[in-house]
Amino acid sequence: MESDEESDQIPVLGVPDHLKGMTTVELVNMLQLPNGELRYLPSLETRIYALQDGKAVEAYELDYKGKWPSEEEFKAKYSGNDWAIKIRNIPVKLKGFAENDRWLVIGNILNREKTYITVYDKQTGKSTTYIDSDKSYYHPAYIDGNDLYLTRQDDSLDILRLH
């Protein structure tokens, strides 16, 4: 098959300089909304992008209240040849996200201790964070209407009603 201008791949997002040579992949780092729009959460970043028509536009900036390392901290503490071992010590571990027309749900672990599930209601602009102190859940898997599907550590699913 021959390549032409329309089928050539065009990079949509570049890798920030402070993350070059480092990568991880969250379990859920890309999803499609019911309207067909794609959302993408790049590895080791706190921005979720909307992908449309070959362009990436920032949809959300996740705020970890100073717990997420700055670019300078990434360079000083987590880069280098042994980056794969060092990134285990990043205070926030993203566990993926789920989204639909009304809800955005983010899963993360803070300081390698507790799992947090943050539910953002896009209609009201309010968010609630739940602490999974038993470490029962692994990540938000999917949202159908007001039903949030959460993957459990034992590979089963729980369905929680959002309201």
C-alpha positions as CSV (number, residue, x, y, z in Angstrom):
1,M,0.0,0.0,0.0
2,E,1.4,3.4,-0.9
3,S,1.4,6.4,1.4
4,D,-0.1,9.7,0.4
5,E,-0.4,13.1,2.1
6,E,-3.8,12.3,3.6
7,S,-2.7,8.9,5.1
8,D,0.7,10.0,6.5
9,Q,0.8,10.1,10.2
10,I,1.0,13.5,11.8
11,P,2.1,13.9,15.4
12,V,-0.7,15.6,17.4
13,L,1.1,16.0,20.7
14,G,4.8,16.1,21.3
15,V,6.5,14.8,24.4
16,P,7.5,17.5,26.8
17,D,11.3,17.9,27.1
18,H,11.3,16.9,30.8
19,L,9.6,13.6,30.0
20,K,11.7,12.6,26.9
21,G,13.0,9.1,27.3
22,M,10.5,8.2,30.0
23,T,7.1,6.5,29.5
24,T,4.4,4.6,31.3
25,V,0.9,3.6,30.2
26,E,-2.1,3.9,32.4
27,L,-4.7,1.2,32.0
28,V,-7.2,3.8,30.7
29,N,-5.4,6.6,28.9
30,M,-7.7,7.1,25.9
31,L,-11.5,6.8,25.6
32,Q,-14.3,7.7,23.2
33,L,-17.2,9.8,24.4
34,P,-20.8,8.9,23.2
35,N,-20.6,11.8,20.7
36,G,-17.5,10.2,19.1
37,E,-14.9,12.7,20.5
38,L,-11.7,11.2,21.9
39,R,-10.1,12.0,25.2
40,Y,-6.4,11.3,25.9
41,L,-4.4,11.4,29.1
42,P,-0.7,11.3,28.2
43,S,1.7,9.3,30.4
44,L,3.1,11.2,33.4
45,E,1.0,14.4,32.7
46,T,-1.9,16.1,34.3
47,R,-3.7,17.3,31.2
48,I,-6.6,15.5,29.5
49,Y,-6.9,16.4,25.8
50,A,-9.8,16.4,23.4
51,L,-8.7,14.9,20.1
52,Q,-10.6,16.0,17.0
53,D,-9.8,16.6,13.3
54,G,-6.0,15.9,13.9
55,K,-5.8,18.5,16.7
56,A,-5.4,18.2,20.4
57,V,-7.0,20.7,22.7
58,E,-6.7,20.7,26.4
59,A,-10.0,19.6,28.0
60,Y,-9.0,19.4,31.6
61,E,-6.0,20.3,33.9
62,L,-5.9,18.0,36.9
63,D,-4.9,19.9,40.1
64,Y,-3.1,17.9,42.7
65,K,-2.5,20.9,45.1
66,G,1.3,20.9,44.8
67,K,1.7,17.1,45.0
68,W,2.4,16.6,41.3
69,P,6.1,17.3,40.6
70,S,7.1,20.4,38.6
71,E,9.1,20.1,35.4
72,E,12.3,20.9,37.4
73,E,11.5,18.2,40.0
74,F,10.9,15.6,37.2
75,K,14.4,16.5,35.7
76,A,16.1,16.4,39.1
77,K,14.4,13.4,40.8
78,Y,12.9,11.2,38.2
79,S,14.8,11.3,34.9
80,G,18.1,9.6,33.9
81,N,19.0,6.1,32.9
82,D,17.2,4.6,36.0
83,W,14.0,6.6,35.5
84,A,11.8,3.4,35.6
85,I,12.8,2.8,39.2
86,K,12.6,6.4,40.2
87,I,9.1,7.1,38.9
88,R,7.7,4.7,41.5
89,N,8.4,7.5,44.0
90,I,6.2,10.1,42.2
91,P,3.7,11.1,45.0
92,V,0.7,10.7,42.6
93,K,0.1,7.6,40.5
94,L,-2.7,8.1,38.0
95,K,-4.9,5.0,37.7
96,G,-6.9,6.1,34.6
97,F,-10.1,7.9,34.0
98,A,-13.7,7.5,32.7
99,E,-15.9,10.1,31.2
100,N,-19.3,10.6,29.5
101,D,-21.5,13.6,28.7
102,R,-22.1,14.4,32.4
103,W,-19.3,12.8,34.5
104,L,-15.5,12.8,34.6
105,V,-14.0,10.3,37.0
106,I,-10.3,10.2,37.8
107,G,-8.6,7.4,39.8
108,N,-5.2,7.9,41.5
109,I,-3.1,6.8,44.4
110,L,-1.5,9.4,46.7
111,N,1.9,8.6,48.4
112,R,1.6,4.9,47.5
113,E,-1.0,4.5,50.3
114,K,-4.7,5.2,49.4
115,T,-6.7,5.1,46.2
116,Y,-8.8,8.2,45.5
117,I,-11.7,8.3,43.1
118,T,-12.7,11.9,42.1
119,V,-16.1,12.3,40.5
120,Y,-16.6,15.6,38.7
121,D,-20.2,16.5,37.7
122,K,-19.9,18.6,34.5
123,Q,-23.4,19.9,34.8
124,T,-23.0,21.4,38.3
125,G,-19.2,22.0,38.3
126,K,-18.9,20.2,41.6
127,S,-16.6,17.4,42.5
128,T,-16.4,14.8,45.2
129,T,-13.4,12.7,46.1
130,Y,-13.9,9.2,47.6
131,I,-11.1,7.4,49.5
132,D,-10.8,3.7,49.0
133,S,-8.9,3.0,52.2
134,D,-9.4,-0.8,51.9
135,K,-7.7,-0.7,48.5
136,S,-10.6,-2.6,47.0
137,Y,-10.7,-0.8,43.7
138,Y,-8.2,-0.7,40.9
139,H,-9.5,2.0,38.5
140,P,-12.6,3.6,37.0
141,A,-13.4,1.5,34.0
142,Y,-16.4,3.0,32.3
143,I,-19.4,5.2,32.8
144,D,-22.8,4.4,31.3
145,G,-25.4,7.1,32.0
146,N,-25.1,7.6,35.8
147,D,-23.5,4.1,36.4
148,L,-19.8,4.1,37.2
149,Y,-18.1,0.7,36.6
150,L,-15.1,0.3,38.9
151,T,-12.6,-2.5,38.5
152,R,-11.9,-4.3,41.8
153,Q,-8.5,-5.7,42.8
154,D,-10.0,-9.2,42.4
155,D,-10.8,-8.5,38.7
156,S,-14.6,-8.2,39.3
157,L,-16.6,-5.1,38.7
158,D,-18.7,-2.9,40.9
159,I,-21.3,-0.6,39.5
160,L,-21.9,2.5,41.5
161,R,-24.8,4.9,40.8
162,L,-23.6,8.5,40.5
163,H,-26.0,11.3,41.6
